[in-house]
């Protein structure tokens, strides 16, 4: 009987008060009881402090919703430093495209792309598309990623043809959209050419 009472006291002492801002929102805007997910920061806050999700102005060059209107990335060398872009998808903007050329002087070359986005909102997908519009490769969960920072990541590595023209497509998947209540997300996309 004494052990059971001691265990109850120890467990009660380990139950912390949950302070606003102490947690990043989980999937589908999940937060501890009595808190809600803030759309601007994807941090759990008091319901009275919640602000709506909005894309920051100038995060990408619209329209970039298809292969014909894909936003150009900078000119790459055969092995390059990553280009990092910040983007956002909300409302009717369900996908963003970014195009690039591979120098014809490369002998063996590949692309490495990483997409990072908050897990609180709709899951985003990553694709590599050829000049003919066909999908060449699809991003998968990055190795060794941790959701402790509130983000998910998709990675893609693919060998390319020297002199080729390609596009990277970021699209909303329909997963984790809170039944339509959080059908949006913001992201960071990193793209580089590398030796495979």
C-alpha positions in Angstrom: 0.0 0.0 0.0 2.8 2.4 0.9 4.6 1.7 -2.5 1.4 2.4 -4.4 1.0 5.8 -2.6 4.6 6.7 -3.3 4.2 5.8 -7.0 1.2 8.0 -7.2 3.1 11.0 -5.7 6.1 10.5 -8.0 3.8 10.3 -11.1 2.0 13.4 -10.0 5.3 15.2 -9.5 6.3 14.3 -13.1 3.2 15.8 -14.7 4.3 19.3 -15.8 2.1 22.2 -16.5 2.2 22.7 -20.3 3.1 26.2 -21.2 2.1 27.9 -24.5 4.9 28.0 -27.0 6.6 25.0 -25.5 5.6 22.6 -28.3 5.6 22.5 -32.1 2.3 21.4 -33.6 2.1 17.7 -34.5 0.5 16.2 -37.6 -2.9 17.6 -38.4 -2.2 20.6 -36.1 -2.1 18.4 -33.0 -1.4 20.2 -29.7 -1.8 19.4 -26.0 -5.2 19.9 -24.5 -6.2 23.6 -24.0 -3.7 24.7 -26.7 -4.2 25.2 -30.5 -1.8 25.3 -33.5 -0.7 28.8 -34.6 -0.8 29.0 -38.4 2.0 31.5 -38.7 4.6 29.6 -36.6 3.2 26.0 -36.2 3.7 26.4 -32.4 1.1 25.4 -29.9 -0.3 28.5 -28.3 -3.4 29.6 -26.3 -6.5 29.5 -28.6 -6.8 33.3 -28.2 -3.3 33.8 -29.7 -3.8 31.7 -32.8 -3.2 33.5 -36.1 -4.2 32.2 -39.5 -1.8 30.5 -41.9 -0.6 32.8 -44.7 2.1 32.7 -47.3 4.7 35.5 -46.9 4.8 37.8 -49.9 7.5 37.2 -52.4 8.4 33.7 -51.4 8.4 32.5 -55.0 7.9 33.7 -58.5 4.3 33.0 -59.5 3.0 31.7 -61.7 5.1 28.6 -61.4 2.4 26.0 -61.5 3.5 23.9 -64.4 6.4 22.9 -66.6 5.8 25.8 -69.1 5.9 28.4 -66.3 8.5 26.8 -64.0 10.7 29.2 -62.1 14.3 29.1 -63.3 17.0 28.2 -60.9 20.4 29.7 -61.3 22.9 28.4 -63.8 24.6 25.3 -62.3 28.1 23.9 -62.7 28.6 20.1 -62.9 29.2 20.1 -59.1 27.5 23.0 -57.4 26.6 24.6 -54.1 22.9 24.1 -53.2 20.3 26.7 -54.3 17.8 27.2 -51.4 14.3 28.5 -52.1 11.5 29.3 -49.7 8.0 28.5 -51.0 4.4 28.1 -50.0 1.3 26.3 -51.2 -2.2 27.4 -50.2 -5.6 27.9 -51.8 -5.6 27.0 -55.5 -1.8 26.9 -55.6 -1.4 23.1 -55.3 2.1 22.8 -56.9 5.3 24.8 -57.6 7.8 24.0 -60.4 11.5 25.0 -60.6 13.5 24.3 -63.8 17.2 24.0 -64.4 19.7 22.9 -67.1 22.6 20.5 -66.7 25.8 21.7 -68.4 26.7 19.7 -71.5 30.3 19.6 -70.4 29.6 17.3 -67.4 30.8 13.7 -67.7 28.7 12.1 -64.9 26.3 14.3 -63.0 23.3 13.9 -60.7 20.8 16.1 -58.8 20.3 16.1 -55.0 17.1 17.8 -53.7 15.8 18.1 -50.2 12.3 19.4 -49.3 11.7 20.5 -45.7 8.2 21.4 -44.4 6.3 21.5 -41.1 4.5 18.3 -40.2 1.6 20.3 -38.8 0.0 21.0 -42.2 -0.6 19.1 -45.4 2.2 16.7 -46.5 4.2 17.8 -49.5 5.7 15.7 -52.2 8.8 16.1 -54.3 9.3 15.0 -57.9 12.0 15.3 -60.6 10.5 15.8 -64.1 12.1 15.5 -67.5 11.7 18.0 -70.4 8.9 15.9 -71.8 6.9 16.3 -68.5 7.4 12.7 -67.4 8.2 12.0 -63.7 11.7 10.6 -63.5 12.1 10.2 -59.7 10.0 10.8 -56.6 11.3 12.0 -53.2 11.2 9.7 -50.2 11.7 10.3 -46.5 15.2 11.5 -45.9 17.5 9.1 -44.1 18.1 9.9 -40.4 15.5 12.6 -40.3 13.9 13.4 -36.9 10.5 14.9 -36.4 11.7 16.5 -33.1 12.1 19.9 -34.8 8.5 19.8 -36.1 9.6 19.3 -39.7 9.4 16.5 -42.3 11.8 16.1 -45.1 11.7 14.4 -48.5 15.0 13.7 -50.4 15.7 12.8 -54.0 18.9 11.8 -55.7 19.0 11.0 -59.4 21.6 10.6 -62.2 21.0 13.1 -65.0 22.0 13.4 -68.7 24.6 16.1 -69.4 23.0 18.9 -71.5 19.5 17.9 -70.3 16.7 20.2 -69.1 14.8 19.2 -65.9 12.3 20.5 -63.4 11.7 19.9 -59.7 8.0 19.8 -58.7 6.7 20.5 -55.2 3.1 19.4 -54.7 0.5 19.0 -52.1 -0.3 15.3 -51.5 -3.7 15.5 -49.8 -2.3 13.6 -46.8 -2.4 15.3 -43.3 -4.8 18.0 -44.5 -7.0 18.0 -41.4 -9.9 17.0 -43.6 -9.4 20.2 -45.6 -8.9 22.5 -42.6 -5.1 22.7 -43.1 -4.7 22.2 -46.8 -1.6 24.3 -47.1 2.0 24.3 -46.1 5.3 26.3 -46.4 8.6 24.8 -47.4 12.3 25.1 -48.0 13.7 23.5 -51.1 17.4 22.8 -51.6 18.7 21.7 -55.1 22.3 21.0 -56.2 24.2 19.2 -58.9 26.6 16.6 -57.7 28.8 13.7 -58.9 26.8 10.5 -58.4 
